[in-house]
């Protein structure tokens, strides 16, 4: 399968770099379905007679495997190129849906863990990082814009998957019109099979249209010295193995962990949370289900828009300053949401929208932050290693939220106020992340790759900033 190799994806002279973002979006919009899992979460709780925590483990496993596969295979992705990575991602991601569907049909929850969680999660990790370093190389003049274009698709995946999933669940379930309707397990299984077929086609389109720039390519009129002059931006390169020895890498790990855990606090419970809110207002099951699907879609717009708008803004004001906004302003908004958000539908929606835009912006800005600090040499592999913070957040976020909610009562019967302890816990995490971001500094020169004609010092440097 040599047609998948990097050397067969090098763009010819005169290639239009704006053809690359659609290829990246084709993959990210598909794997972004992970953010729409709350649409059928209650259905799986009912089908497997399980708790919220037990069903939440599906999402946690997927996010853990996303981070681990990105960390372990990041160098492989950089070496073999985006086409082979996207192709591999498509096979793992869609196979996860098929195996998960079998688990639902046979009432075997462990198969859903294995399929959607473990195998699908590997596809998530490979697909997530595969276009990022490629886009940074195509857009060295606007790295924040480049990563925003790639990663906004992951945030926007639920914008498509949420309403489509709701419509398909209604179509596949003959009891969808009954009072207090909850989608059947059979309808969720059929949904999984449908998504597997559709996503495979779209991801293959992305894989076979992606291109990498030639080694000596640069945008017309681009002056690298303008990038080098900015604060915290290095003109050197740091390998992935040396990057993880630096203090700044681990500070960014903490920043990403805190931002992601807080965002998951809303996203992972988006549909049940809004359903509980509207049920208290006297809404019927069909109305609350429709509202939940719409709310998840709205948050997807915030997630997607934030990834593009905020990361592009970081090209102007700098990465450290934009994270001060994500984490500092975000913590204030979380307090307002927990204490006052459930008193007004409009206020609740606005606060959640802005918070999730910060969450998405944090994801899209982090590759550019890494490029500033560590150079472009192995930025994809470094990004993969940093995504282990997402793995940790994928465990911590659902456990915190579902642990609080399981202690409050039965899913589907909770009050809006039952979510307050979990939301206030997220405020503390955002403050920790804010402090960690303030401590990020340029990487010590001892970690830089040697210039041509020079050699690396005989002793390994100790961990420094």
C-alpha positions in Angstrom: 0.0 0.0 0.0 2.8 2.4 -1.0 0.3 4.9 -2.3 -0.3 5.8 1.3 3.3 6.8 1.9 4.4 10.4 2.6 6.5 10.6 -0.6 3.4 10.0 -2.7 1.5 12.9 -1.0 4.0 15.7 -1.7 2.2 18.6 -3.4 3.3 19.7 -6.8 4.6 23.3 -7.5 1.8 25.8 -7.5 -0.5 23.7 -5.3 -3.2 25.8 -3.5 -2.7 25.4 0.2 -6.4 26.3 0.9 -7.3 22.8 -0.5 -5.8 21.2 2.7 -8.3 22.5 5.3 -11.3 20.6 3.7 -9.3 17.4 3.8 -8.5 17.9 7.5 -12.2 18.8 8.2 -13.4 15.6 6.6 -11.7 13.6 9.2 -12.2 15.9 12.2 -16.0 16.4 11.6 -16.4 12.6 11.7 -14.4 11.9 14.8 -16.0 14.9 16.5 -19.1 12.7 16.9 -17.5 11.8 20.3 -19.0 15.1 21.6 -22.5 13.9 20.7 -22.5 10.8 23.0 -24.8 12.6 25.5 -27.6 12.4 23.0 -28.0 8.6 23.5 -26.5 8.4 27.0 -29.8 8.0 28.8 -30.9 5.4 26.3 -27.8 3.3 27.1 -28.4 3.7 30.8 -31.9 2.3 30.3 -30.9 -0.4 27.9 -28.1 -1.8 30.0 -29.8 -1.0 33.3 -26.6 0.8 34.3 -25.6 3.9 36.2 -24.5 7.2 34.6 -20.9 6.4 35.8 -20.9 3.0 34.1 -22.1 4.5 30.8 -19.8 7.5 31.2 -16.9 5.0 31.2 -17.5 4.5 27.4 -16.6 8.1 26.8 -13.7 8.0 29.3 -12.1 5.0 27.6 -12.4 6.7 24.2 -10.7 9.9 25.4 -8.0 7.9 27.3 -7.2 5.9 24.2 -7.2 9.2 22.2 -4.5 10.6 24.3 -2.5 7.4 24.6 -2.6 6.5 20.9 -1.7 10.1 20.0 1.3 10.0 22.4 2.6 6.5 21.3 1.9 7.0 17.6 2.7 10.7 17.3 6.2 10.1 15.9 4.8 7.4 13.5 2.3 9.9 12.2 5.0 12.5 11.6 7.2 10.0 9.9 4.7 8.3 7.7 2.6 11.3 6.8 -1.1 12.4 7.1 -2.6 10.1 4.4 -1.5 6.8 6.0 -2.5 8.2 9.4 -6.0 9.3 8.2 -6.5 6.0 6.5 -5.6 4.1 9.6 -7.8 6.4 11.8 -10.8 5.7 9.5 -10.5 1.9 9.9 -10.2 2.1 13.7 -12.9 4.7 14.2 -15.6 3.0 12.1 -14.7 -0.5 13.4 -15.4 0.8 16.9 -18.9 1.7 15.9 -19.5 -1.8 14.4 -18.2 -3.6 17.5 -20.1 -1.2 19.8 -23.3 -1.9 17.8 -22.8 -5.7 18.3 -22.4 -5.1 22.0 -25.7 -3.2 22.2 -27.6 -5.8 20.2 -26.2 -8.6 22.4 -26.6 -6.6 25.6 -22.8 -6.9 26.3 -21.6 -3.6 27.7 -18.0 -4.7 27.7 -18.2 -4.9 23.9 -19.2 -1.2 23.8 -16.2 -0.5 26.0 -14.0 -2.4 23.6 -15.5 -1.1 20.4 -16.4 2.6 20.7 -14.1 3.1 23.7 -10.9 1.2 23.1 -10.7 0.6 19.3 -12.6 3.7 18.4 -10.5 5.7 20.8 -7.3 4.7 18.9 -8.9 6.0 15.7 -9.7 9.2 17.6 -6.1 9.8 18.6 -4.6 9.1 15.2 -7.2 11.1 13.3 -6.9 14.0 15.7 -3.2 14.7 15.3 -2.8 13.5 11.7 -3.6 16.9 9.9 -2.3 19.2 12.6 1.4 19.3 11.9 0.7 19.3 8.2 -1.5 22.4 8.4 1.2 24.1 10.6 3.7 23.5 7.8 1.3 24.8 5.1 0.5 28.0 7.2 3.7 29.0 9.0 2.6 32.6 8.8 -0.6 31.9 10.8 -0.1 28.8 12.9 -3.1 29.6 15.2 -5.4 30.0 12.2 -4.1 26.8 10.8 -4.7 24.7 13.8 -8.0 26.3 14.3 -9.1 25.3 10.8 -8.1 21.7 11.5 -9.4 21.3 15.0 -12.6 23.3 14.7 -14.0 20.2 12.8 -13.6 18.1 15.9 -15.6 20.6 17.9 -18.2 20.9 15.1 -18.7 17.1 14.7 -21.5 17.1 17.2 -23.2 20.0 15.3 -23.9 17.4 12.6 -24.0 14.2 14.6 -26.4 15.5 17.3 -29.5 16.4 15.2 -28.8 13.5 12.8 -28.5 11.1 15.7 -31.7 12.4 17.3 -33.6 12.1 13.9 -32.3 8.5 13.3 -33.1 7.4 16.8 -36.6 8.6 16.3 -36.8 6.9 12.9 -35.4 3.6 14.1 -37.5 3.4 17.2 -41.3 2.6 16.6 -42.1 3.9 20.1 -40.6 7.3 19.6 -44.0 9.0 19.9 -45.0 7.6 23.3 -45.0 9.6 26.5 -41.7 9.8 28.4 -40.0 8.2 25.4 -36.4 7.1 25.8 -34.7 5.6 22.7 -34.4 1.9 22.7 -31.0 0.0 22.6 -31.9 -1.4 19.2 -32.3 2.0 17.7 -28.9 3.1 19.2 -27.3 0.0 17.7 -28.7 0.8 14.2 -27.5 4.4 14.6 -24.0 3.1 15.3 -24.0 1.0 12.1 -25.3 3.9 10.0 -22.6 6.3 11.3 -19.9 3.7 10.6 -20.8 3.6 6.9 -21.1 7.3 6.5 -18.0 8.2 8.4 -15.9 5.7 6.5 -16.7 7.3 3.2 -16.0 10.9 4.4 -12.7 10.0 6.2 -11.4 8.2 3.1 -12.1 11.4 1.1 -10.0 13.3 3.5 -7.2 10.7 3.4 -6.9 10.7 -0.4 -7.0 14.5 -0.8 -4.5 15.5 1.8 -1.0 16.8 0.6 2.2 17.8 2.4 4.4 20.7 1.2 7.8 20.2 -0.4 10.7 20.6 2.0 11.7 24.0 0.6 8.2 25.4 0.2 7.0 28.6 1.9 4.1 31.0 1.3 4.6 33.8 -1.1 5.8 36.9 0.7 6.3 35.1 4.0 9.1 36.5 6.1 10.2 34.0 8.9 11.9 36.7 10.8 8.5 38.3 11.7 7.5 35.0 13.5 10.8 34.7 15.3 10.6 38.2 16.7 7.5 37.4 18.8 7.6 36.6 22.5 7.9 32.9 23.4 8.4 32.0 19.8 11.6 30.1 19.1 13.5 29.8 15.8 15.1 26.6 17.1 13.7 23.0 17.1 13.2 20.6 20.0 12.7 16.9 19.6 9.8 15.1 21.2 12.1 13.2 23.6 13.6 16.5 24.9 10.4 18.4 25.0 8.9 16.1 27.7 12.0 16.9 29.8 11.2 20.6 29.9 9.2 22.3 32.6 7.1 24.3 30.1 5.8 21.1 28.6 4.4 19.9 31.9 3.0 23.3 32.7 1.1 23.1 29.4 0.0 19.6 30.3 -1.6 21.0 33.5 -3.1 23.9 31.5 -4.7 21.5 29.0 -5.9 19.1 31.7 -7.6 21.8 33.7 -9.3 23.4 30.6 -10.5 20.1 29.2 -11.7 18.7 32.5 -13.8 21.8 33.1 -15.2 21.7 29.5 -16.2 18.0 29.8 -18.1 19.1 32.9 -20.7 20.6 30.6 -20.3 18.6 27.4 -20.4 15.2 28.8 -23.7 16.0 30.5 -25.1 18.5 28.0 -28.2 16.6 26.9 -29.3 15.2 30.3 -28.6 18.6 32.0 -30.8 20.6 29.7 -33.5 17.8 29.8 -33.6 18.0 33.6 -33.8 21.8 33.3 -36.8 21.7 30.9 -38.5 18.9 32.7 -38.7 21.1 35.8 -40.4 23.7 33.6 -43.1 21.1 32.6 -41.8 20.1 29.2 -42.9 16.7 27.7 -40.4 14.0 26.8 -40.5 14.7 23.1 -40.0 18.4 23.7 -37.1 17.9 26.1 -35.5 15.4 23.8 -35.7 17.9 20.9 -34.4 20.7 23.1 -31.5 18.5 24.3 -30.5 17.7 20.7 -30.6 21.3 19.8 -28.6 22.4 22.9 -25.9 19.9 22.1 -25.8 21.2 18.5 -25.6 24.8 19.8 -22.7 23.9 22.1 -21.1 22.3 19.1 -21.3 25.6 17.2 -19.6 27.2 20.2 -17.0 24.5 20.3 -16.3 24.8 16.6 -16.4 28.6 16.4 -14.2 29.0 19.5 -11.6 26.7 18.0 -11.3 28.9 14.9 -12.0 32.4 16.3 -10.0 32.2 19.5 -7.0 30.4 18.0 -6.9 32.9 15.1 -7.0 35.7 17.8 -4.0 34.1 19.5 -1.9 34.9 16.4 -2.4 38.5 17.2 -2.4 38.7 21.1 -0.1 35.7 21.8 -0.8 32.2 23.2 -0.2 33.0 26.9 -2.6 35.9 26.9 -5.4 33.9 25.1 -5.1 31.2 27.8 -5.4 33.8 30.5 -8.8 34.5 28.9 -9.8 30.8 28.6 -8.9 30.0 32.2 -9.5 33.3 34.0 -12.7 34.5 32.4 -13.8 30.9 32.1 -13.6 30.4 35.9 -15.8 33.5 36.5 -18.4 32.3 33.9 -18.5 28.9 35.6 -19.3 30.5 39.0 -22.1 32.5 37.3 -23.5 29.3 35.6 -23.5 27.3 38.8 -25.1 30.0 41.0 -27.4 31.8 38.6 -27.6 30.0 35.3 -30.5 27.7 36.1 -32.7 30.7 37.0 -32.9 31.9 33.4 -32.9 29.9 30.2 -31.2 32.7 28.2 -28.5 33.2 30.8 -27.8 29.5 31.0 -27.5 29.1 27.3 -25.2 32.2 26.8 -22.9 31.2 29.7 -22.6 27.6 28.5 -22.0 28.8 24.9 -19.1 31.1 25.9 -17.5 28.5 28.2 -17.5 25.9 25.5 -16.0 28.3 23.0 -13.1 28.7 25.5 -12.9 25.0 25.8 -12.7 24.6 22.0 -10.3 27.5 21.7 -7.9 25.8 24.2 -7.7 22.7 22.1 -7.1 24.6 18.8 -4.5 27.0 20.3 -2.3 24.3 22.0 -0.6 23.0 18.8 0.4 26.6 17.9 1.6 27.1 21.5 3.8 24.0 21.1 5.1 25.2 17.8 6.1 28.6 19.4 8.0 26.9 22.2 9.4 23.8 20.5 9.6 24.6 16.8 8.2 22.5 13.9 10.6 19.6 13.9 8.4 17.1 15.8 5.5 19.2 16.8 3.0 16.5 15.8 4.7 14.0 18.1 5.0 16.6 20.9 1.3 17.4 20.5 0.5 13.7 20.8 2.4 13.4 24.0 0.6 16.4 25.4 -2.8 14.9 24.6 -2.2 12.5 27.5 -3.6 15.4 29.5 -6.9 14.9 27.5 -6.8 11.2 28.5 -6.5 12.1 32.2 -9.2 14.7 31.8 -11.4 12.1 30.0 -11.3 10.1 33.2 -11.4 12.9 35.8 -14.2 15.0 34.1 -16.9 12.2 33.8 -16.0 10.7 37.2 -16.3 14.1 38.9 -19.6 15.0 37.3 -21.2 11.5 37.3 -20.0 10.9 40.8 -21.8 14.0 42.1 -24.9 13.3 40.1 -25.1 9.6 41.1 -25.0 10.8 44.7 -27.8 13.3 44.0 -30.4 10.9 42.7 -31.7 8.9 39.7 -30.8 9.9 36.1 -33.9 11.6 34.5 -35.2 12.8 37.8 -32.5 15.2 38.9 -33.0 18.9 39.5 -31.0 21.6 37.9 -29.4 22.4 41.2 -28.0 18.9 41.4 -25.3 20.0 39.0 -24.0 22.9 41.1 -21.3 21.0 43.1 -19.7 19.6 40.0 -19.7 22.9 38.2 -18.1 24.7 41.2 -15.4 22.0 41.4 -14.5 22.9 37.8 -13.8 26.5 38.9 -11.0 25.3 41.2 -9.4 23.4 38.3 -9.5 26.5 36.0 -7.7 28.6 38.6 -5.0 26.0 38.9 -4.6 26.0 35.1 -4.5 29.8 35.1 -1.5 29.8 37.5 0.3 27.1 35.5 -0.1 29.1 32.3 1.5 32.2 33.9 4.6 30.1 34.7 5.3 29.0 31.1 8.6 30.3 29.8 10.9 29.8 26.7 12.5 26.4 26.5 16.1 26.3 27.7 18.6 26.2 24.8 20.1 23.0 26.1 17.1 21.2 24.7 17.5 22.6 21.2 18.5 20.3 18.3 22.1 20.9 17.3 22.8 23.1 14.3 24.5 21.6 11.3 28.2 21.1 12.1 27.7 21.1 15.8 27.3 18.3 18.4 25.0 17.8 21.3 26.6 18.2 24.8 27.8 14.9 26.2 25.6 15.1 29.3 21.8 15.2 29.3 20.4 18.5 30.6 18.4 18.4 33.8 14.8 19.5 33.7 14.5 23.3 33.2 11.9 25.7 31.9 
